[in-house]
Amino acid sequence: MALHYLPHIASAGLISLMFALVLAAVGDPMVAAMLALVLAIPLVCFLWADRTNVRHRS
């Protein structure tokens, strides 16, 4: 079951990591951490909705 979500988690992680590295290079790790958190919220919502939809279908 967890393998089904792996591509979504990996892609979102890479995107947030990329933004965090750019902002950390700029010199503001606090903004980088906040951006990573903001990018993680839609992913969690998507995974939760996907999980509940699978449950309703079965």
PDB file of N, H, CA, C and O in Angstrom:
ATOM      1  N   MET A   1       0.836  -1.203   0.000  1.00  0.00           N
ATOM      2  CA  MET A   1       0.000   0.000   0.000  1.00  0.00           C
ATOM      3  C   MET A   1       0.871   1.255   0.000  1.00  0.00           C
ATOM      4  O   MET A   1       0.587   2.209  -0.724  1.00  0.00           O
ATOM      5  N   ALA A   2       1.916   1.257   0.797  1.00  0.00           N
ATOM      6  H   ALA A   2       2.147   0.482   1.386  1.00  0.00           H
ATOM      7  CA  ALA A   2       2.777   2.436   0.879  1.00  0.00           C
ATOM      8  C   ALA A   2       3.531   2.680  -0.430  1.00  0.00           C
ATOM      9  O   ALA A   2       3.834   3.824  -0.771  1.00  0.00           O
ATOM     10  N   LEU A   3       3.832   1.607  -1.156  1.00  0.00           N
ATOM     11  H   LEU A   3       3.587   0.678  -0.879  1.00  0.00           H
ATOM     12  CA  LEU A   3       4.542   1.757  -2.422  1.00  0.00           C
ATOM     13  C   LEU A   3       3.719   2.542  -3.431  1.00  0.00           C
ATOM     14  O   LEU A   3       4.278   3.193  -4.314  1.00  0.00           O
ATOM     15  N   HIS A   4       2.412   2.489  -3.312  1.00  0.00           N
ATOM     16  H   HIS A   4       1.958   1.960  -2.595  1.00  0.00           H
ATOM     17  CA  HIS A   4       1.539   3.224  -4.226  1.00  0.00           C
ATOM     18  C   HIS A   4       1.758   4.735  -4.104  1.00  0.00           C
ATOM     19  O   HIS A   4       1.635   5.464  -5.088  1.00  0.00           O
ATOM     20  N   TYR A   5       2.081   5.202  -2.891  1.00  0.00           N
ATOM     21  H   TYR A   5       2.181   4.610  -2.091  1.00  0.00           H
ATOM     22  CA  TYR A   5       2.248   6.631  -2.655  1.00  0.00           C
ATOM     23  C   TYR A   5       3.683   7.107  -2.859  1.00  0.00           C
ATOM     24  O   TYR A   5       3.947   8.309  -2.847  1.00  0.00           O
ATOM     25  N   LEU A   6       4.605   6.171  -3.046  1.00  0.00           N
ATOM     26  H   LEU A   6       4.390   5.195  -3.056  1.00  0.00           H
ATOM     27  CA  LEU A   6       6.023   6.528  -3.113  1.00  0.00           C
ATOM     28  C   LEU A   6       6.344   7.568  -4.180  1.00  0.00           C
ATOM     29  O   LEU A   6       7.079   8.508  -3.880  1.00  0.00           O
ATOM     30  N   PRO A   7       5.839   7.457  -5.408  1.00  0.00           N
ATOM     31  CA  PRO A   7       6.166   8.477  -6.412  1.00  0.00           C
ATOM     32  C   PRO A   7       5.706   9.875  -6.012  1.00  0.00           C
ATOM     33  O   PRO A   7       6.411  10.853  -6.263  1.00  0.00           O
ATOM     34  N   HIS A   8       4.519   9.980  -5.386  1.00  0.00           N
ATOM     35  H   HIS A   8       3.947   9.186  -5.182  1.00  0.00           H
ATOM     36  CA  HIS A   8       4.020  11.288  -4.965  1.00  0.00           C
ATOM     37  C   HIS A   8       4.907  11.862  -3.866  1.00  0.00           C
ATOM     38  O   HIS A   8       5.259  13.041  -3.889  1.00  0.00           O
ATOM     39  N   ILE A   9       5.260  11.020  -2.913  1.00  0.00           N
ATOM     40  H   ILE A   9       4.974  10.062  -2.895  1.00  0.00           H
ATOM     41  CA  ILE A   9       6.091  11.464  -1.800  1.00  0.00           C
ATOM     42  C   ILE A   9       7.472  11.883  -2.311  1.00  0.00           C
ATOM     43  O   ILE A   9       8.015  12.906  -1.893  1.00  0.00           O
ATOM     44  N   ALA A  10       8.031  11.081  -3.217  1.00  0.00           N
ATOM     45  H   ALA A  10       7.590  10.250  -3.556  1.00  0.00           H
ATOM     46  CA  ALA A  10       9.360  11.382  -3.739  1.00  0.00           C
ATOM     47  C   ALA A  10       9.362  12.678  -4.538  1.00  0.00           C
ATOM     48  O   ALA A  10      10.264  13.499  -4.373  1.00  0.00           O
ATOM     49  N   SER A  11       8.370  12.876  -5.399  1.00  0.00           N
ATOM     50  H   SER A  11       7.637  12.208  -5.532  1.00  0.00           H
ATOM     51  CA  SER A  11       8.345  14.083  -6.224  1.00  0.00           C
ATOM     52  C   SER A  11       8.141  15.332  -5.364  1.00  0.00           C
ATOM     53  O   SER A  11       8.809  16.345  -5.573  1.00  0.00           O
ATOM     54  N   ALA A  12       7.234  15.264  -4.412  1.00  0.00           N
ATOM     55  H   ALA A  12       6.691  14.442  -4.242  1.00  0.00           H
ATOM     56  CA  ALA A  12       7.002  16.412  -3.535  1.00  0.00           C
ATOM     57  C   ALA A  12       8.229  16.685  -2.677  1.00  0.00           C
ATOM     58  O   ALA A  12       8.575  17.839  -2.425  1.00  0.00           O
ATOM     59  N   GLY A  13       8.887  15.618  -2.230  1.00  0.00           N
ATOM     60  H   GLY A  13       8.606  14.680  -2.435  1.00  0.00           H
ATOM     61  CA  GLY A  13      10.095  15.785  -1.429  1.00  0.00           C
ATOM     62  C   GLY A  13      11.206  16.436  -2.227  1.00  0.00           C
ATOM     63  O   GLY A  13      11.919  17.301  -1.718  1.00  0.00           O
ATOM     64  N   LEU A  14      11.355  16.021  -3.481  1.00  0.00           N
ATOM     65  H   LEU A  14      10.776  15.319  -3.894  1.00  0.00           H
ATOM     66  CA  LEU A  14      12.391  16.610  -4.328  1.00  0.00           C
ATOM     67  C   LEU A  14      12.111  18.082  -4.595  1.00  0.00           C
ATOM     68  O   LEU A  14      13.022  18.909  -4.553  1.00  0.00           O
ATOM     69  N   ILE A  15      10.859  18.407  -4.868  1.00  0.00           N
ATOM     70  H   ILE A  15      10.119  17.735  -4.902  1.00  0.00           H
ATOM     71  CA  ILE A  15      10.501  19.809  -5.131  1.00  0.00           C
ATOM     72  C   ILE A  15      10.766  20.675  -3.907  1.00  0.00           C
ATOM     73  O   ILE A  15      11.366  21.744  -4.019  1.00  0.00           O
ATOM     74  N   SER A  16      10.322  20.218  -2.738  1.00  0.00           N
ATOM     75  H   SER A  16       9.834  19.350  -2.647  1.00  0.00           H
ATOM     76  CA  SER A  16      10.518  21.006  -1.524  1.00  0.00           C
ATOM     77  C   SER A  16      12.006  21.102  -1.176  1.00  0.00           C
ATOM     78  O   SER A  16      12.475  22.134  -0.695  1.00  0.00           O
ATOM     79  N   LEU A  17      12.735  20.019  -1.425  1.00  0.00           N
ATOM     80  H   LEU A  17      12.354  19.181  -1.816  1.00  0.00           H
ATOM     81  CA  LEU A  17      14.172  20.039  -1.154  1.00  0.00           C
ATOM     82  C   LEU A  17      14.870  21.040  -2.075  1.00  0.00           C
ATOM     83  O   LEU A  17      15.771  21.759  -1.643  1.00  0.00           O
ATOM     84  N   MET A  18      14.460  21.086  -3.332  1.00  0.00           N
ATOM     85  H   MET A  18      13.728  20.502  -3.684  1.00  0.00           H
ATOM     86  CA  MET A  18      15.052  22.013  -4.284  1.00  0.00           C
ATOM     87  C   MET A  18      14.822  23.459  -3.838  1.00  0.00           C
ATOM     88  O   MET A  18      15.754  24.264  -3.824  1.00  0.00           O
ATOM     89  N   PHE A  19      13.565  23.789  -3.470  1.00  0.00           N
ATOM     90  H   PHE A  19      12.808  23.135  -3.481  1.00  0.00           H
ATOM     91  CA  PHE A  19      13.266  25.138  -3.003  1.00  0.00           C
ATOM     92  C   PHE A  19      14.033  25.450  -1.722  1.00  0.00           C
ATOM     93  O   PHE A  19      14.548  26.555  -1.555  1.00  0.00           O
ATOM     94  N   ALA A  20      14.108  24.477  -0.822  1.00  0.00           N
ATOM     95  H   ALA A  20      13.689  23.579  -0.958  1.00  0.00           H
ATOM     96  CA  ALA A  20      14.811  24.694   0.445  1.00  0.00           C
ATOM     97  C   ALA A  20      16.293  24.962   0.202  1.00  0.00           C
ATOM     98  O   ALA A  20      16.881  25.832   0.845  1.00  0.00           O
ATOM     99  N   LEU A  21      16.901  24.216  -0.727  1.00  0.00           N
ATOM    100  H   LEU A  21      16.424  23.510  -1.250  1.00  0.00           H
ATOM    101  CA  LEU A  21      18.315  24.432  -1.026  1.00  0.00           C
ATOM    102  C   LEU A  21      18.544  25.805  -1.631  1.00  0.00           C
ATOM    103  O   LEU A  21      19.523  26.475  -1.300  1.00  0.00           O
ATOM    104  N   VAL A  22      17.647  26.233  -2.520  1.00  0.00           N
ATOM    105  H   VAL A  22      16.852  25.689  -2.790  1.00  0.00           H
ATOM    106  CA  VAL A  22      17.787  27.558  -3.136  1.00  0.00           C
ATOM    107  C   VAL A  22      17.693  28.643  -2.074  1.00  0.00           C
ATOM    108  O   VAL A  22      18.514  29.559  -2.043  1.00  0.00           O
ATOM    109  N   LEU A  23      16.685  28.541  -1.199  1.00  0.00           N
ATOM    110  H   LEU A  23      16.017  27.797  -1.225  1.00  0.00           H
ATOM    111  CA  LEU A  23      16.503  29.576  -0.185  1.00  0.00           C
ATOM    112  C   LEU A  23      17.601  29.535   0.872  1.00  0.00           C
ATOM    113  O   LEU A  23      17.996  30.573   1.403  1.00  0.00           O
ATOM    114  N   ALA A  24      18.094  28.332   1.179  1.00  0.00           N
ATOM    115  H   ALA A  24      17.773  27.488   0.748  1.00  0.00           H
ATOM    116  CA  ALA A  24      19.186  28.231   2.138  1.00  0.00           C
ATOM    117  C   ALA A  24      20.448  28.860   1.545  1.00  0.00           C
ATOM    118  O   ALA A  24      21.232  29.479   2.263  1.00  0.00           O
ATOM    119  N   ALA A  25      20.641  28.699   0.239  1.00  0.00           N
ATOM    120  H   ALA A  25      20.004  28.196  -0.345  1.00  0.00           H
ATOM    121  CA  ALA A  25      21.785  29.327  -0.416  1.00  0.00           C
ATOM    122  C   ALA A  25      21.644  30.843  -0.370  1.00  0.00           C
ATOM    123  O   ALA A  25      22.638  31.562  -0.263  1.00  0.00           O
ATOM    124  N   VAL A  26      20.411  31.326  -0.450  1.00  0.00           N
ATOM    125  H   VAL A  26      19.603  30.742  -0.536  1.00  0.00           H
ATOM    126  CA  VAL A  26      20.164  32.768  -0.342  1.00  0.00           C
ATOM    127  C   VAL A  26      20.496  33.228   1.082  1.00  0.00           C
ATOM    128  O   VAL A  26      20.915  34.367   1.289  1.00  0.00           O
ATOM    129  N   GLY A  27      20.309  32.345   2.051  1.00  0.00           N
ATOM    130  H   GLY A  27      19.969  31.420   1.884  1.00  0.00           H
ATOM    131  CA  GLY A  27      20.717  32.675   3.410  1.00  0.00           C
ATOM    132  C   GLY A  27      19.584  32.805   4.404  1.00  0.00           C
ATOM    133  O   GLY A  27      19.760  33.417   5.458  1.00  0.00           O
ATOM    134  N   ASP A  28      18.423  32.244   4.098  1.00  0.00           N
ATOM    135  H   ASP A  28      18.280  31.746   3.242  1.00  0.00           H
ATOM    136  CA  ASP A  28      17.296  32.342   5.033  1.00  0.00           C
ATOM    137  C   ASP A  28      16.680  30.969   5.263  1.00  0.00           C
ATOM    138  O   ASP A  28      15.672  30.633   4.641  1.00  0.00           O
ATOM    139  N   PRO A  29      17.272  30.174   6.145  1.00  0.00           N
ATOM    140  CA  PRO A  29      16.769  28.814   6.376  1.00  0.00           C
ATOM    141  C   PRO A  29      15.363  28.786   6.970  1.00  0.00           C
ATOM    142  O   PRO A  29      14.647  27.798   6.806  1.00  0.00           O
ATOM    143  N   MET A  30      14.957  29.859   7.660  1.00  0.00           N
ATOM    144  H   MET A  30      15.538  30.662   7.792  1.00  0.00           H
ATOM    145  CA  MET A  30      13.617  29.893   8.238  1.00  0.00           C
ATOM    146  C   MET A  30      12.572  29.918   7.127  1.00  0.00           C
ATOM    147  O   MET A  30      11.565  29.212   7.195  1.00  0.00           O
ATOM    148  N   VAL A  31      12.816  30.731   6.110  1.00  0.00           N
ATOM    149  H   VAL A  31      13.634  31.305   6.055  1.00  0.00           H
ATOM    150  CA  VAL A  31      11.888  30.800   4.978  1.00  0.00           C
ATOM    151  C   VAL A  31      11.895  29.475   4.231  1.00  0.00           C
ATOM    152  O   VAL A  31      10.852  29.024   3.758  1.00  0.00           O
ATOM    153  N   ALA A  32      13.062  28.846   4.121  1.00  0.00           N
ATOM    154  H   ALA A  32      13.910  29.212   4.505  1.00  0.00           H
ATOM    155  CA  ALA A  32      13.168  27.553   3.442  1.00  0.00           C
ATOM    156  C   ALA A  32      12.338  26.498   4.178  1.00  0.00           C
ATOM    157  O   ALA A  32      11.649  25.697   3.547  1.00  0.00           O
ATOM    158  N   ALA A  33      12.404  26.499   5.496  1.00  0.00           N
ATOM    159  H   ALA A  33      12.963  27.149   6.009  1.00  0.00           H
ATOM    160  CA  ALA A  33      11.649  25.529   6.285  1.00  0.00           C
ATOM    161  C   ALA A  33      10.144  25.771   6.138  1.00  0.00           C
ATOM    162  O   ALA A  33       9.368  24.821   6.032  1.00  0.00           O
ATOM    163  N   MET A  34       9.739  27.033   6.133  1.00  0.00           N
ATOM    164  H   MET A  34      10.369  27.805   6.220  1.00  0.00           H
ATOM    165  CA  MET A  34       8.318  27.349   5.987  1.00  0.00           C
ATOM    166  C   MET A  34       7.811  26.944   4.611  1.00  0.00           C
ATOM    167  O   MET A  34       6.694  26.443   4.480  1.00  0.00           O
ATOM    168  N   LEU A  35       8.638  27.161   3.572  1.00  0.00           N
ATOM    169  H   LEU A  35       9.546  27.567   3.678  1.00  0.00           H
ATOM    170  CA  LEU A  35       8.230  26.790   2.220  1.00  0.00           C
ATOM    171  C   LEU A  35       8.093  25.273   2.093  1.00  0.00           C
ATOM    172  O   LEU A  35       7.164  24.779   1.454  1.00  0.00           O
ATOM    173  N   ALA A  36       9.024  24.541   2.707  1.00  0.00           N
ATOM    174  H   ALA A  36       9.778  24.943   3.226  1.00  0.00           H
ATOM    175  CA  ALA A  36       8.946  23.077   2.670  1.00  0.00           C
ATOM    176  C   ALA A  36       7.663  22.610   3.360  1.00  0.00           C
ATOM    177  O   ALA A  36       7.016  21.671   2.898  1.00  0.00           O
ATOM    178  N   LEU A  37       7.297  23.259   4.457  1.00  0.00           N
ATOM    179  H   LEU A  37       7.822  24.022   4.832  1.00  0.00           H
ATOM    180  CA  LEU A  37       6.077  22.902   5.178  1.00  0.00           C
ATOM    181  C   LEU A  37       4.846  23.194   4.326  1.00  0.00           C
ATOM    182  O   LEU A  37       3.924  22.381   4.256  1.00  0.00           O
ATOM    183  N   VAL A  38       4.835  24.363   3.677  1.00  0.00           N
ATOM    184  H   VAL A  38       5.583  25.024   3.734  1.00  0.00           H
ATOM    185  CA  VAL A  38       3.699  24.753   2.826  1.00  0.00           C
ATOM    186  C   VAL A  38       3.544  23.771   1.668  1.00  0.00           C
ATOM    187  O   VAL A  38       2.423  23.438   1.285  1.00  0.00           O
ATOM    188  N   LEU A  39       4.660  23.306   1.110  1.00  0.00           N
ATOM    189  H   LEU A  39       5.571  23.577   1.422  1.00  0.00           H
ATOM    190  CA  LEU A  39       4.592  22.351   0.004  1.00  0.00           C
ATOM    191  C   LEU A  39       4.149  20.977   0.498  1.00  0.00           C
ATOM    192  O   LEU A  39       3.575  20.206  -0.271  1.00  0.00           O
ATOM    193  N   ALA A  40       4.403  20.658   1.754  1.00  0.00           N
ATOM    194  H   ALA A  40       4.869  21.283   2.379  1.00  0.00           H
ATOM    195  CA  ALA A  40       4.039  19.344   2.282  1.00  0.00           C
ATOM    196  C   ALA A  40       2.539  19.246   2.585  1.00  0.00           C
ATOM    197  O   ALA A  40       1.969  18.157   2.521  1.00  0.00           O
ATOM    198  N   ILE A  41       1.904  20.361   2.911  1.00  0.00           N
ATOM    199  H   ILE A  41       2.368  21.246   2.963  1.00  0.00           H
ATOM    200  CA  ILE A  41       0.486  20.342   3.288  1.00  0.00           C
ATOM    201  C   ILE A  41      -0.415  19.817   2.161  1.00  0.00           C
ATOM    202  O   ILE A  41      -1.246  18.945   2.417  1.00  0.00           O
ATOM    203  N   PRO A  42      -0.279  20.322   0.905  1.00  0.00           N
ATOM    204  CA  PRO A  42      -1.137  19.782  -0.162  1.00  0.00           C
ATOM    205  C   PRO A  42      -0.884  18.299  -0.418  1.00  0.00           C
ATOM    206  O   PRO A  42      -1.806  17.560  -0.764  1.00  0.00           O
ATOM    207  N   LEU A  43       0.353  17.869  -0.251  1.00  0.00           N
ATOM    208  H   LEU A  43       1.102  18.469   0.030  1.00  0.00           H
ATOM    209  CA  LEU A  43       0.671  16.446  -0.446  1.00  0.00           C
ATOM    210  C   LEU A  43      -0.071  15.597   0.578  1.00  0.00           C
ATOM    211  O   LEU A  43      -0.647  14.566   0.231  1.00  0.00           O
ATOM    212  N   VAL A  44      -0.059  16.023   1.834  1.00  0.00           N
ATOM    213  H   VAL A  44       0.409  16.860   2.116  1.00  0.00           H
ATOM    214  CA  VAL A  44      -0.756  15.280   2.882  1.00  0.00           C
ATOM    215  C   VAL A  44      -2.256  15.249   2.601  1.00  0.00           C
ATOM    216  O   VAL A  44      -2.904  14.217   2.777  1.00  0.00           O
ATOM    217  N   CYS A  45      -2.805  16.380   2.162  1.00  0.00           N
ATOM    218  H   CYS A  45      -2.279  17.218   2.019  1.00  0.00           H
ATOM    219  CA  CYS A  45      -4.236  16.431   1.848  1.00  0.00           C
ATOM    220  C   CYS A  45      -4.555  15.492   0.691  1.00  0.00           C
ATOM    221  O   CYS A  45      -5.569  14.795   0.718  1.00  0.00           O
ATOM    222  N   PHE A  46      -3.696  15.470  -0.320  1.00  0.00           N
ATOM    223  H   PHE A  46      -2.872  16.036  -0.342  1.00  0.00           H
ATOM    224  CA  PHE A  46      -3.919  14.609  -1.477  1.00  0.00           C
ATOM    225  C   PHE A  46      -3.867  13.145  -1.069  1.00  0.00           C
ATOM    226  O   PHE A  46      -4.721  12.355  -1.470  1.00  0.00           O
ATOM    227  N   LEU A  47      -2.875  12.784  -0.279  1.00  0.00           N
ATOM    228  H   LEU A  47      -2.181  13.426   0.047  1.00  0.00           H
ATOM    229  CA  LEU A  47      -2.747  11.390   0.134  1.00  0.00           C
ATOM    230  C   LEU A  47      -3.935  10.974   1.002  1.00  0.00           C
ATOM    231  O   LEU A  47      -4.433   9.855   0.883  1.00  0.00           O
ATOM    232  N   TRP A  48      -4.389  11.880   1.879  1.00  0.00           N
ATOM    233  H   TRP A  48      -3.984  12.789   1.976  1.00  0.00           H
ATOM    234  CA  TRP A  48      -5.512  11.549   2.749  1.00  0.00           C
ATOM    235  C   TRP A  48      -6.777  11.354   1.914  1.00  0.00           C
ATOM    236  O   TRP A  48      -7.529  10.407   2.146  1.00  0.00           O
ATOM    237  N   ALA A  49      -7.021  12.242   0.941  1.00  0.00           N
ATOM    238  H   ALA A  49      -6.411  13.011   0.753  1.00  0.00           H
ATOM    239  CA  ALA A  49      -8.200  12.137   0.083  1.00  0.00           C
ATOM    240  C   ALA A  49      -8.121  10.862  -0.754  1.00  0.00           C
ATOM    241  O   ALA A  49      -9.128  10.177  -0.935  1.00  0.00           O
ATOM    242  N   ASP A  50      -6.946  10.544  -1.258  1.00  0.00           N
ATOM    243  H   ASP A  50      -6.128  11.101  -1.110  1.00  0.00           H
ATOM    244  CA  ASP A  50      -6.764   9.348  -2.069  1.00  0.00           C
ATOM    245  C   ASP A  50      -7.029   8.098  -1.231  1.00  0.00           C
ATOM    246  O   ASP A  50      -7.654   7.149  -1.704  1.00  0.00           O
ATOM    247  N   ARG A  51      -6.559   8.103  -0.007  1.00  0.00           N
ATOM    248  H   ARG A  51      -6.051   8.874   0.377  1.00  0.00           H
ATOM    249  CA  ARG A  51      -6.750   6.953   0.871  1.00  0.00           C
ATOM    250  C   ARG A  51      -8.232   6.758   1.194  1.00  0.00           C
ATOM    251  O   ARG A  51      -8.724   5.630   1.177  1.00  0.00           O
ATOM    252  N   THR A  52      -8.936   7.833   1.484  1.00  0.00           N
ATOM    253  H   THR A  52      -8.536   8.750   1.498  1.00  0.00           H
ATOM    254  CA  THR A  52     -10.352   7.705   1.822  1.00  0.00           C
ATOM    255  C   THR A  52     -11.159   7.306   0.593  1.00  0.00           C
ATOM    256  O   THR A  52     -12.136   6.567   0.717  1.00  0.00           O
ATOM    257  N   ASN A  53     -10.772   7.780  -0.597  1.00  0.00           N
ATOM    258  H   ASN A  53      -9.978   8.380  -0.698  1.00  0.00           H
ATOM    259  CA  ASN A  53     -11.477   7.386  -1.818  1.00  0.00           C
ATOM    260  C   ASN A  53     -11.313   5.893  -2.072  1.00  0.00           C
ATOM    261  O   ASN A  53     -12.267   5.213  -2.451  1.00  0.00           O
ATOM    262  N   VAL A  54     -10.106   5.390  -1.865  1.00  0.00           N
ATOM    263  H   VAL A  54      -9.332   5.942  -1.558  1.00  0.00           H
ATOM    264  CA  VAL A  54      -9.866   3.956  -2.056  1.00  0.00           C
ATOM    265  C   VAL A  54     -10.730   3.170  -1.083  1.00  0.00           C
ATOM    266  O   VAL A  54     -11.282   2.131  -1.444  1.00  0.00           O
ATOM    267  N   ARG A  55     -10.850   3.649   0.129  1.00  0.00           N
ATOM    268  H   ARG A  55     -10.402   4.493   0.422  1.00  0.00           H
ATOM    269  CA  ARG A  55     -11.653   2.971   1.133  1.00  0.00           C
ATOM    270  C   ARG A  55     -13.131   2.958   0.728  1.00  0.00           C
ATOM    271  O   ARG A  55     -13.815   1.950   0.911  1.00  0.00           O
ATOM    272  N   HIS A  56     -13.620   4.064   0.184  1.00  0.00           N
ATOM    273  H   HIS A  56     -13.065   4.882   0.036  1.00  0.00           H
ATOM    274  CA  HIS A  56     -15.021   4.137  -0.207  1.00  0.00           C
ATOM    275  C   HIS A  56     -15.318   3.229  -1.402  1.00  0.00           C
ATOM    276  O   HIS A  56     -16.396   2.642  -1.491  1.00  0.00           O
ATOM    277  N   ARG A  57     -14.354   3.120  -2.316  1.00  0.00           N
ATOM    278  H   ARG A  57     -13.478   3.596  -2.243  1.00  0.00           H
ATOM    279  CA  ARG A  57     -14.560   2.293  -3.507  1.00  0.00           C
ATOM    280  C   ARG A  57     -14.622   0.808  -3.163  1.00  0.00           C
ATOM    281  O   ARG A  57     -15.363   0.050  -3.789  1.00  0.00           O
ATOM    282  N   SER A  58     -13.845   0.400  -2.171  1.00  0.00           N
ATOM    283  H   SER A  58     -13.243   1.016  -1.663  1.00  0.00           H
ATOM    284  CA  SER A  58     -13.797  -1.034  -1.823  1.00  0.00           C
ATOM    285  C   SER A  58     -14.832  -1.391  -0.778  1.00  0.00           C
ATOM    286  O   SER A  58     -14.927  -2.550  -0.374  1.00  0.00           O
TER     287      SER A  58
END
